[in-house]
């Protein structure tokens, strides 16, 4: 019997060499155990991908959880911790002779042993296997082939981000400049775009889109995620869903309204002004040439066909609770105590139920967020957009 589950496949661990937590990933609390507990008890995630599992310390920590009886490996792939399944993953940076700029990609594997094999192979192509998202010194197609040989999944990450992404600066026009199109299992859109924006890009038509949080702190887990129709939360079912086999599929993508994304609009890196008009190579405000091209503009450049009729799942714009003015940690904790998970608060609890727990003003803001009626100040240049309650509908 098939069921629908929630999945966020791009989560970082706050660790570096020898397993020490550091500021580089945004939170000293971003440990493996804390991620698993937050995902299962606060966020309501059934499936997560942790992308630091190539680190020998993370592999050892996973195996220790299993030895302690707190987790178990599944026959279908993945590690089950309470109600959540972890898929071992790795985020890798490519910058070979075919790239015009660095590209981040995600690789996921069925078992800890396959992840270990990949880690050993990667260690001969990297300077420090203990670190997160390290550059690999081989070309993209060689990396793809190794992931394929190990039965893994290969997904280009946050593909439109101006920095370190496939279409940001990695290629001029086509993913085939760097990758074998046949060895790509999905495309991660990133925070500043959605399904509707990329309908004019014909080369993306064959792929399922995934929406993930790229979380560097516990609070950011499930900032974006997808609902997947599967028989169980495991690696093999995820693989079938990405390739729409045997009734498995991604049935809904949940993500930020792209206007809230950090790189939606073009921004001058020198004076910080947004530049909505097309055709500028210099900032019209300060005259400098250091423009950070917005995702909306880059997608327009890459669009090569009329809006496609490819059948896609709905893309549901979601405003995380901590984006809404007036909703802080204490209010979120109060809501979680009543409704269980953030998924329930954002999508299931009625307006009347919310009013019983928090002030009417805040309940109304959550309601407006659900219906897409909250006012937004557009983000860009590395700065998130903001909710403008005064200009809400």
Secondary structure, DSSP 8 states (H G I E B T S, - for coil): --EEEEEEEEE--S--GGG---GGGS-TT--HHHHHHHIIIII--SEEEETBTTSHHHHHHHHHHHHTTS-EE-TTSSEEETTEEEEEEEEEEE--TT-SS-EEEEEE-SSHHHHHHHHHHHHTTSS-TTSSS-EESS-HHHHHHHHHHTT-EEEE-STT-SSSSIIIII-SS-GGGTS-GGG--EEE--TT--GGGGTT-GGGTTS-EE----BSSGGGTTSSEEEEEESSSSHHHHHHHHTT-TT-EEEEEEE--GGGSTTSB-EETTT--B--SSS-SS-TTT----EE--HHHHHHHH--SS-------EEEE---GGGSTT--HHHHHHHHHHHSSHHIIIIIS-HHHHHTTS-HHHHHHHHHHHTT-SEEE--BTTB--EEEGGG--
